[in-house]
Amino acid sequence: MNKTSKLLLFSLLCFVITAFTTNRHHYPSSIAEMVKIFENEAIEFSIENISTAEVITSSYNSDLNDFQLNTANKISFIQVMDSEHNLLFQLPVQTKNLHLFLDDFERGLFHMAIKFENLENFVFASFSKKEG
């Protein structure tokens, strides 16, 4: 391998490493950056302080064990992670009315990355399932 090829390979490797590290999710550094917008006996839901204007209403339907988040702008997709930030699932949702059916989750803390159509960056949220 000649010197030019090595330089090109090194440059490509640097680019890939930089792209990987800069596109990772940056979770809020402290709980103070999160605002609790809903709490009852089944669920506690918090969202980044800077994104509370995106949420119009939040509610819980005990008959369906369903938490609803109604937003000002359409949500393109969501990612749900466990308490260790391991990805559990990623779903395209295309909605202003997000439903989280709590029967789909064990008791505990979960983190979410929410992609709104009108925002460039992810909005981070967390929820705790309290019962069941």
C-alpha positions as CSV (number, residue, x, y, z in Angstrom):
1,M,0.0,0.0,0.0
2,N,1.5,3.3,-1.0
3,K,1.7,6.5,1.1
4,T,-1.3,8.1,-0.7
5,S,-3.5,5.1,-0.1
6,K,-2.5,5.0,3.6
7,L,-3.3,8.7,3.9
8,L,-6.7,8.3,2.2
9,L,-7.6,5.3,4.4
10,F,-6.5,7.2,7.5
11,S,-8.7,10.2,6.5
12,L,-11.7,7.9,5.9
13,L,-11.2,6.2,9.2
14,C,-11.1,9.6,11.0
15,F,-14.2,10.7,9.2
16,V,-16.1,7.5,10.2
17,I,-15.1,7.8,13.9
18,T,-16.0,11.5,14.0
19,A,-19.4,10.8,12.4
20,F,-20.2,8.0,14.8
21,T,-19.3,10.0,17.9
22,T,-21.0,13.2,16.9
23,N,-24.3,11.5,15.9
24,R,-24.8,9.7,19.2
25,H,-27.7,10.7,21.3
26,H,-26.8,13.3,24.0
27,Y,-29.1,12.6,26.9
28,P,-29.8,15.4,29.4
29,S,-27.0,15.6,31.8
30,S,-29.2,16.0,34.9
31,I,-32.7,15.3,36.0
32,A,-33.0,19.1,36.5
33,E,-33.2,19.5,32.8
34,M,-36.4,17.3,32.7
35,V,-39.9,18.6,33.6
36,K,-42.5,16.2,35.0
37,I,-45.6,16.8,32.9
38,F,-47.7,13.9,34.2
39,E,-47.9,11.6,37.2
40,N,-50.5,9.2,38.6
41,E,-50.5,5.8,40.3
42,A,-49.5,4.0,37.0
43,I,-46.9,6.3,35.3
44,E,-44.7,9.3,35.7
45,F,-43.7,11.1,32.4
46,S,-41.0,13.8,32.1
47,I,-39.7,15.6,29.0
48,E,-36.8,18.0,28.4
49,N,-37.4,21.4,29.8
50,I,-36.8,23.1,26.4
51,S,-39.5,20.9,24.7
52,T,-42.5,21.3,27.0
53,A,-44.2,23.6,24.4
54,E,-44.4,20.6,22.1
55,V,-46.9,18.9,24.5
56,I,-50.4,20.1,24.4
57,T,-52.0,17.5,26.7
58,S,-51.2,14.3,28.4
59,S,-53.6,11.8,29.9
60,Y,-54.0,8.2,31.1
61,N,-56.9,5.8,30.3
62,S,-57.0,3.3,33.1
63,D,-59.4,1.0,31.3
64,L,-56.8,0.5,28.5
65,N,-53.7,1.1,30.7
66,D,-52.8,3.7,28.0
67,F,-50.8,6.9,28.4
68,Q,-51.5,9.5,25.7
69,L,-49.3,12.4,24.7
70,N,-50.9,15.0,22.4
71,T,-48.4,17.2,20.7
72,A,-48.4,20.5,18.7
73,N,-46.3,19.0,15.9
74,K,-46.2,15.5,14.4
75,I,-43.9,13.0,15.8
76,S,-42.0,11.2,13.1
77,F,-40.7,8.3,15.2
78,I,-39.7,7.3,18.7
79,Q,-37.0,5.2,20.2
80,V,-37.6,3.6,23.6
81,M,-34.6,2.5,25.8
82,D,-34.4,0.7,29.1
83,S,-32.9,2.4,32.2
84,E,-29.4,1.5,30.9
85,H,-30.1,3.3,27.5
86,N,-30.2,0.0,25.6
87,L,-32.5,0.3,22.6
88,L,-35.7,-1.7,23.1
89,F,-37.5,-0.6,20.0
90,Q,-37.7,2.1,17.4
91,L,-41.0,2.9,15.7
92,P,-42.1,5.2,12.9
93,V,-45.3,6.8,14.3
94,Q,-46.3,9.8,12.2
95,T,-48.8,11.2,14.7
96,K,-49.6,14.0,17.0
97,N,-51.4,11.6,19.4
98,L,-48.8,9.2,20.8
99,H,-50.1,6.2,22.8
100,L,-48.0,4.2,25.2
101,F,-49.8,1.0,26.1
102,L,-48.3,0.3,29.5
103,D,-49.0,-3.5,29.3
104,D,-46.1,-3.6,26.8
105,F,-43.6,-2.6,29.6
106,E,-42.4,-4.1,32.8
107,R,-42.3,-1.9,35.9
108,G,-39.3,0.5,35.9
109,L,-37.7,3.4,34.2
110,F,-37.6,3.9,30.5
111,H,-36.0,6.6,28.3
112,M,-37.3,7.9,25.0
113,A,-35.9,9.8,22.0
114,I,-38.7,11.6,20.2
115,K,-38.2,13.0,16.7
116,F,-40.6,15.8,15.9
117,E,-41.0,16.7,12.2
118,N,-40.4,20.4,12.9
119,L,-37.2,19.9,15.0
120,E,-33.8,19.0,13.8
121,N,-32.7,17.3,17.0
122,F,-34.3,14.6,19.1
123,V,-36.3,15.5,22.2
124,F,-35.6,13.3,25.2
125,A,-38.1,12.1,27.7
126,S,-38.4,9.5,30.4
127,F,-41.2,7.6,32.0
128,S,-41.6,5.2,34.9
129,K,-44.1,2.5,35.0
130,K,-45.2,2.2,38.6
131,E,-47.5,-0.7,38.8
132,G,-48.2,-4.0,37.0
